[in-house]
Amino acid sequence: MGTGLTIEETNSARDIMYVLSHPAIWDSISFDGQEPDKDGLRFGDDHIYLITKHDGLQVGVNYFHLLNPKMAELHPSVLPLYRPIHAYSSVRLAIDWMFNTTDIEKLTVQIPECFDKVLRFAKRMGFVCEGIFKKAYPKNNEMIDINLLGLTRSEWADL
C-alpha cells in the first residue's frame, strides 16, 4: 500500500463531491450533459462511501451500492494527480475494507466499453468478465455496451 494512505467511511456530501466533481472524473461517470450535483448522491443502509487519503489529503472515493445482503457494486474514483501512485492502493484498501468489515461475498463493477483503461485496471485488480449489457449506457449521443465484471471474496483472498 502507498505510504500514508488511509481509508474512512463518510457521509459528507462535500468530501464525496470534492473527488467526484473533478472534471476528469465527472466526465467519465456522468451521462451526457449531466452537471455535478451533491443532492443526487444516495445515502442510506445500502450505500457506503469510503474516502481514501494520503497524509490527510483526499485521494479518492470508493462508492459501494449494496445490491443484496451478499453483493455490492463498486464505483471507485481516484483524483488524476494521485492515480499513478495511489490508484491500486486506494481500490485495494476499499475492497479489503468491504470484505473484512461486511458480510459481502461478491463485488461487481460495470464499465462502459469506451473506458478501455478502466477495464484493464479492473482486470488487474482481479475482477473477471461475467457479461455485457448491450446498448445500455448513453455516451456522446449514442448507446454503448457496458462490461459487467465480478470478484468474489474467495477470489480476492487468493490474489
C-alpha positions as CSV (number, residue, x, y, z in Angstrom):
1,M,0.0,0.0,0.0
2,G,1.1,3.6,-0.5
3,T,2.8,5.3,2.4
4,G,0.4,7.3,4.5
5,L,-2.7,6.0,2.6
6,T,-5.8,5.7,4.8
7,I,-9.4,4.9,4.4
8,E,-12.5,6.0,6.3
9,E,-16.2,5.8,5.8
10,T,-18.0,9.1,5.2
11,N,-21.4,10.5,4.6
12,S,-20.1,14.0,3.9
13,A,-21.5,15.1,0.5
14,R,-18.9,17.9,0.4
15,D,-16.0,15.4,0.8
16,I,-17.5,13.0,-1.7
17,M,-18.2,15.7,-4.3
18,Y,-14.7,17.1,-3.9
19,V,-13.5,14.0,-5.8
20,L,-16.5,13.2,-8.0
21,S,-16.9,16.7,-9.4
22,H,-13.3,16.8,-10.7
23,P,-13.7,17.3,-14.5
24,A,-11.6,14.3,-15.4
25,I,-13.8,12.1,-13.1
26,W,-17.2,13.7,-13.7
27,D,-16.9,13.4,-17.5
28,S,-16.3,9.7,-17.1
29,I,-19.1,8.9,-14.6
30,S,-21.8,11.3,-15.8
31,F,-24.4,10.9,-18.5
32,D,-24.3,13.4,-21.4
33,G,-24.9,16.9,-20.2
34,Q,-25.3,16.0,-16.5
35,E,-23.9,18.6,-14.1
36,P,-22.3,17.7,-10.7
37,D,-25.0,17.7,-8.0
38,K,-24.4,16.7,-4.4
39,D,-28.2,16.4,-4.0
40,G,-28.0,13.4,-6.4
41,L,-25.9,11.4,-4.0
42,R,-27.6,8.4,-2.5
43,F,-27.3,7.7,1.2
44,G,-28.8,5.0,3.5
45,D,-28.1,1.5,4.6
46,D,-27.4,0.2,1.1
47,H,-24.9,2.9,0.2
48,I,-21.3,3.1,1.5
49,Y,-18.8,5.8,0.7
50,L,-15.1,5.3,1.6
51,I,-12.7,8.2,1.3
52,T,-9.0,7.4,0.8
53,K,-6.5,10.0,1.9
54,H,-2.7,10.4,1.6
55,D,-1.2,12.3,4.5
56,G,-4.6,13.8,5.2
57,L,-5.4,14.9,1.7
58,Q,-8.2,13.3,-0.3
59,V,-7.1,10.8,-2.9
60,G,-10.3,9.2,-4.0
61,V,-13.8,7.9,-3.2
62,N,-14.9,4.3,-3.4
63,Y,-18.7,4.1,-3.5
64,F,-20.4,0.7,-2.8
65,H,-24.1,0.2,-3.6
66,L,-25.3,-2.9,-1.8
67,L,-27.5,-4.9,-4.3
68,N,-28.5,-7.5,-1.7
69,P,-27.1,-8.7,1.6
70,K,-24.2,-10.5,-0.1
71,M,-23.4,-8.5,-3.2
72,A,-22.3,-4.9,-3.8
73,E,-21.5,-2.8,-6.8
74,L,-18.2,-0.9,-6.6
75,H,-17.7,2.6,-8.1
76,P,-14.1,3.7,-7.5
77,S,-12.8,7.2,-8.3
78,V,-9.2,8.5,-7.8
79,L,-8.2,12.1,-8.5
80,P,-5.9,12.3,-11.6
81,L,-2.9,13.7,-9.6
82,Y,-2.9,10.5,-7.4
83,R,-3.7,7.9,-10.0
84,P,-0.1,6.9,-10.9
85,I,0.9,6.4,-7.3
86,H,-2.3,5.5,-5.4
87,A,-5.0,4.2,-7.7
88,Y,-4.4,0.5,-7.0
89,S,-3.8,1.0,-3.2
90,S,-6.9,3.1,-2.9
91,V,-9.1,0.5,-4.5
92,R,-7.3,-2.4,-2.7
93,L,-8.0,-0.7,0.6
94,A,-11.7,-0.3,-0.3
95,I,-12.0,-3.9,-1.3
96,D,-10.2,-5.1,1.8
97,W,-12.5,-2.9,3.9
98,M,-15.6,-4.4,2.3
99,F,-14.6,-8.0,2.7
100,N,-13.2,-7.5,6.2
101,T,-15.9,-5.3,7.6
102,T,-19.1,-6.6,6.0
103,D,-20.7,-9.9,5.0
104,I,-20.4,-9.1,1.3
105,E,-19.3,-12.2,-0.7
106,K,-19.2,-10.6,-4.2
107,L,-18.4,-7.3,-5.7
108,T,-19.3,-6.2,-9.2
109,V,-18.3,-3.3,-11.5
110,Q,-20.0,-2.0,-14.6
111,I,-17.6,-0.4,-17.1
112,P,-18.8,1.2,-20.4
113,E,-16.9,-0.1,-23.4
114,C,-15.4,3.4,-24.1
115,F,-13.2,3.1,-21.0
116,D,-10.5,0.6,-22.0
117,K,-8.0,1.8,-19.3
118,V,-10.7,1.3,-16.6
119,L,-11.5,-2.2,-17.9
120,R,-7.8,-3.2,-17.8
121,F,-7.5,-1.7,-14.3
122,A,-10.4,-3.7,-13.0
123,K,-9.0,-6.9,-14.5
124,R,-5.6,-6.2,-12.9
125,M,-7.4,-5.8,-9.6
126,G,-8.8,-9.3,-10.0
127,F,-12.2,-8.7,-11.5
128,V,-13.4,-11.2,-14.1
129,C,-15.6,-10.5,-17.1
130,E,-19.1,-12.0,-16.5
131,G,-21.1,-10.5,-19.3
132,I,-22.2,-7.5,-21.3
133,F,-25.2,-5.2,-21.1
134,K,-25.9,-4.4,-24.8
135,K,-26.5,-0.7,-25.6
136,A,-27.1,0.2,-22.0
137,Y,-25.2,3.4,-21.4
138,P,-25.7,6.8,-23.0
139,K,-22.4,8.4,-24.1
140,N,-21.7,11.0,-26.8
141,N,-25.3,10.8,-28.0
142,E,-25.3,7.1,-28.6
143,M,-26.0,4.0,-26.6
144,I,-22.9,1.8,-25.9
145,D,-22.3,-1.5,-24.2
146,I,-21.4,-2.0,-20.6
147,N,-18.9,-4.7,-19.4
148,L,-20.0,-6.5,-16.3
149,L,-17.2,-7.8,-14.1
150,G,-17.2,-9.6,-10.7
151,L,-14.9,-10.5,-7.9
152,T,-15.7,-12.9,-5.0
153,R,-14.4,-12.9,-1.5
154,S,-12.5,-16.2,-2.2
155,E,-11.0,-14.9,-5.4
156,W,-9.8,-11.8,-3.6
157,A,-8.3,-13.9,-0.8
158,D,-6.4,-16.0,-3.5
159,L,-4.8,-12.9,-5.1
